[in-house]
């Protein structure tokens, strides 16, 4: 009955896809954390928290740049630059959407 309705099926599929995507992002994050810990030693809580804020595209970029980072300080700089770039992108999106429009 209810299980057979289109609305329920769509809702269930959406929840499944959201869970799958979240699982993929979490898997990327955990793999990167393990790689960095193997390369640099245990990460500080601050660095772990920064990684938690990254989306899938940011994690992919970090994975690509992993081999260019020679020290833990290089990682910190990379994370800071990425966070600053994301802030600029988010700010620009808000301007485009009229959130900061002059009165």
Backbone bond lengths (Angstrom), bond angles and torsions (degrees), N, CA, C in turn:
res aa  C-N    CA-C-N  psi(-1)  N-CA   C-N-CA  omega(-1)  CA-C   N-CA-C  phi
1 X - - - 1.438 - - 1.525 109.28 -
2 X 1.354 116.95 -91.94 1.455 119.41 -178.32 1.528 110.39 -63.17
3 X 1.336 116.19 -38.18 1.457 120.28 -179.97 1.526 111.79 -61.70
4 X 1.294 117.99 -22.89 1.453 121.40 -175.43 1.523 113.10 -93.74
5 X 1.291 118.56 -2.38 1.459 119.96 -177.59 1.524 110.48 -76.31
6 X 1.309 114.76 152.07 1.451 121.58 179.01 1.523 111.09 -62.65
7 X 1.313 117.46 -41.21 1.461 121.53 -179.40 1.521 109.94 -60.48
8 X 1.316 116.48 -46.71 1.465 120.01 -179.96 1.521 110.15 -63.64
9 X 1.309 118.05 -43.82 1.462 122.27 -179.84 1.520 110.83 -61.28
10 X 1.336 117.06 -43.72 1.460 121.00 178.45 1.519 111.18 -65.23
11 X 1.327 116.24 -42.63 1.457 120.74 178.66 1.521 110.29 -61.73
12 X 1.322 117.11 -45.36 1.452 122.19 -179.58 1.530 110.98 -63.35
13 X 1.306 116.86 -41.86 1.465 121.11 178.49 1.530 110.92 -64.79
14 X 1.321 117.02 -40.77 1.455 121.01 178.71 1.521 110.73 -63.23
15 X 1.341 117.25 -45.42 1.464 120.79 178.73 1.529 110.60 -61.87
16 X 1.320 116.19 -41.52 1.458 120.68 179.30 1.527 110.27 -61.03
17 X 1.336 116.75 -47.30 1.458 120.95 -179.26 1.524 112.09 -64.16
18 X 1.327 116.89 -39.91 1.464 120.25 177.45 1.524 110.63 -62.70
19 X 1.309 116.28 -41.76 1.464 120.37 178.57 1.521 111.93 -66.48
20 X 1.312 116.55 -39.01 1.463 121.25 178.87 1.526 110.65 -63.69
21 X 1.328 116.38 -46.23 1.464 121.03 179.77 1.534 110.31 -63.62
22 X 1.320 116.88 -44.89 1.466 120.48 178.73 1.524 110.31 -60.97
23 X 1.317 117.14 -39.70 1.464 121.05 178.08 1.515 112.34 -65.17
24 X 1.333 116.49 -39.27 1.464 120.37 177.95 1.526 110.66 -64.45
25 X 1.319 116.74 -44.40 1.471 120.67 179.80 1.524 109.79 -63.37
26 X 1.313 117.00 -44.29 1.461 120.34 179.20 1.528 110.78 -62.56
27 X 1.319 116.86 -39.51 1.467 120.60 177.81 1.517 111.99 -63.38
28 X 1.333 117.10 -42.38 1.468 120.86 176.91 1.529 110.08 -60.95
29 X 1.326 114.94 -44.99 1.462 120.83 -177.97 1.531 110.66 -61.41
30 X 1.326 116.93 -46.05 1.464 120.70 -179.42 1.525 111.59 -65.61
31 X 1.334 117.02 -39.55 1.458 120.29 178.89 1.526 110.65 -64.50
32 X 1.325 117.21 -44.78 1.461 120.20 177.90 1.523 111.38 -62.40
33 X 1.315 116.21 -41.90 1.464 119.39 178.84 1.526 110.04 -60.07
34 X 1.325 117.83 -44.46 1.462 121.07 179.07 1.527 111.24 -63.15
35 X 1.337 116.26 -40.97 1.458 119.52 179.66 1.524 111.16 -64.70
36 X 1.326 116.63 -43.52 1.459 119.47 179.33 1.522 111.25 -67.43
37 X 1.321 117.62 -37.05 1.459 119.72 178.51 1.527 111.00 -67.78
38 X 1.294 116.04 -33.74 1.470 118.34 176.37 1.529 110.30 -69.40
39 X 1.315 116.36 -36.78 1.464 120.96 -177.45 1.527 112.37 -78.64
40 X 1.350 117.22 -41.38 1.459 121.38 -171.53 1.528 114.60 -115.59
41 X 1.314 118.16 -9.22 1.460 120.77 -172.25 1.522 109.00 96.38
42 X 1.313 116.77 -177.72 1.462 120.89 -176.48 1.522 111.47 -57.09
43 X 1.324 116.03 137.29 1.459 121.40 177.64 1.519 109.85 -83.37
44 X 1.307 115.50 147.97 1.458 120.10 176.15 1.528 109.05 -70.77
45 X 1.301 115.69 161.59 1.466 120.36 177.68 1.525 110.56 -60.09
46 X 1.334 116.69 -36.85 1.461 121.50 178.78 1.532 111.43 -59.42
47 X 1.319 116.55 -45.37 1.464 119.71 179.76 1.531 111.47 -66.98
48 X 1.321 116.46 -38.98 1.466 119.99 177.02 1.531 110.72 -62.22
49 X 1.325 116.44 -40.72 1.468 120.45 179.53 1.520 111.24 -67.07
50 X 1.319 116.94 -36.39 1.468 119.70 176.86 1.526 110.59 -63.13
51 X 1.332 115.92 -42.97 1.468 119.55 178.42 1.524 111.55 -62.52
52 X 1.320 117.35 -33.49 1.470 121.75 -179.73 1.528 111.42 -62.34
53 X 1.315 117.50 -26.56 1.466 121.57 -176.81 1.527 112.71 -84.33
54 X 1.320 117.41 -9.84 1.457 120.54 -175.03 1.528 111.55 -79.94
55 X 1.321 115.15 142.23 1.467 120.59 174.66 1.534 108.82 -89.10
56 X 1.303 116.00 -179.50 1.457 121.64 -175.31 1.531 111.94 -60.23
57 X 1.324 117.71 -44.07 1.464 120.76 -178.51 1.528 111.32 -64.60
58 X 1.320 117.09 -39.97 1.462 120.89 178.42 1.527 110.84 -65.68
59 X 1.317 116.21 -40.18 1.464 119.76 178.38 1.520 110.61 -65.53
60 X 1.332 117.14 -38.03 1.463 120.62 176.41 1.521 110.91 -62.85
61 X 1.329 116.84 -42.96 1.470 120.58 178.26 1.524 110.77 -62.69
62 X 1.306 116.54 -41.71 1.458 120.81 179.18 1.525 110.30 -65.21
63 X 1.308 117.13 -40.32 1.467 120.40 178.43 1.528 110.57 -62.47
64 X 1.317 117.07 -37.78 1.456 121.13 178.17 1.528 111.16 -66.76
65 X 1.330 116.14 -38.93 1.464 120.93 -177.02 1.526 113.16 -86.50
66 X 1.310 117.84 -4.35 1.464 122.71 -176.91 1.523 112.26 -49.07
67 X 1.307 116.80 -43.56 1.461 120.19 -174.28 1.527 112.76 -76.99
68 X 1.325 117.37 -12.59 1.465 121.38 177.25 1.527 111.60 -88.08
69 X 1.311 117.64 -10.85 1.461 121.83 -177.55 1.527 109.06 -93.19
70 X 1.335 115.32 112.55 1.465 119.81 -174.88 1.522 113.25 -90.96
71 X 1.333 116.89 -25.52 1.466 120.10 -176.21 1.525 110.06 -134.76
72 X 1.306 115.43 166.97 1.466 120.42 176.19 1.522 109.75 -63.78
73 X 1.312 117.09 -31.26 1.463 120.66 177.38 1.532 110.55 -66.37
74 X 1.324 117.79 -37.62 1.470 121.12 174.72 1.528 110.32 -59.73
75 X 1.327 116.52 -40.16 1.458 121.29 177.35 1.528 110.58 -63.26
76 X 1.321 116.33 -45.83 1.477 119.95 178.52 1.528 111.23 -59.16
77 X 1.325 116.68 -43.55 1.470 121.08 179.28 1.525 110.00 -63.85
78 X 1.324 116.81 -44.06 1.464 120.93 179.82 1.524 109.89 -60.02
79 X 1.316 117.12 -46.14 1.467 121.45 -179.30 1.526 111.04 -63.74
80 X 1.324 117.28 -40.65 1.470 121.11 179.64 1.526 110.42 -65.00
81 X 1.323 116.95 -43.96 1.475 120.30 178.89 1.521 111.11 -64.10
82 X 1.308 115.96 -41.11 1.462 119.99 179.92 1.523 110.81 -64.77
83 X 1.330 116.94 -41.95 1.467 120.83 178.59 1.522 110.44 -64.77
84 X 1.333 117.41 -39.85 1.465 120.95 179.25 1.529 110.25 -65.88
85 X 1.318 117.11 -41.65 1.462 120.65 178.59 1.521 110.84 -64.21
86 X 1.315 117.00 -41.75 1.467 120.80 178.29 1.527 110.71 -62.80
87 X 1.325 117.27 -39.16 1.465 120.59 178.47 1.525 110.78 -63.01
88 X 1.327 117.19 -40.34 1.468 121.23 178.02 1.526 110.26 -65.18
89 X 1.320 116.57 -43.46 1.466 120.82 179.50 1.526 110.45 -62.78
90 X 1.324 116.80 -45.07 1.465 120.48 179.42 1.521 111.27 -63.88
91 X 1.318 117.04 -40.04 1.465 121.50 178.74 1.532 110.12 -63.89
92 X 1.334 116.08 -43.92 1.466 120.43 178.65 1.519 111.26 -62.14
93 X 1.320 116.43 -40.00 1.466 120.33 178.87 1.521 110.59 -63.65
94 X 1.325 117.22 -39.38 1.463 120.60 178.58 1.519 110.66 -65.05
95 X 1.325 117.27 -39.41 1.465 120.90 178.06 1.528 109.54 -64.27
96 X 1.334 116.57 -45.78 1.468 120.86 179.97 1.520 111.60 -61.33
97 X 1.313 116.63 -33.30 1.462 120.79 -179.26 1.522 112.81 -86.86
98 X 1.332 116.92 3.34 1.446 121.03 175.16 1.507 115.81 81.46
99 X 1.318 117.68 11.67 1.456 119.92 -178.25 1.524 111.04 -69.28
100 X 1.342 117.87 -33.40 1.453 121.68 -179.13 1.528 111.52 -104.98
101 X 1.288 117.58 22.72 1.452 121.50 -177.25 1.529 110.39 -63.46
102 X 1.341 116.69 137.88 1.460 120.96 177.62 1.509 110.57 -64.16
103 X 1.331 115.45 145.65 1.462 120.78 -179.58 1.498 111.17 -84.89
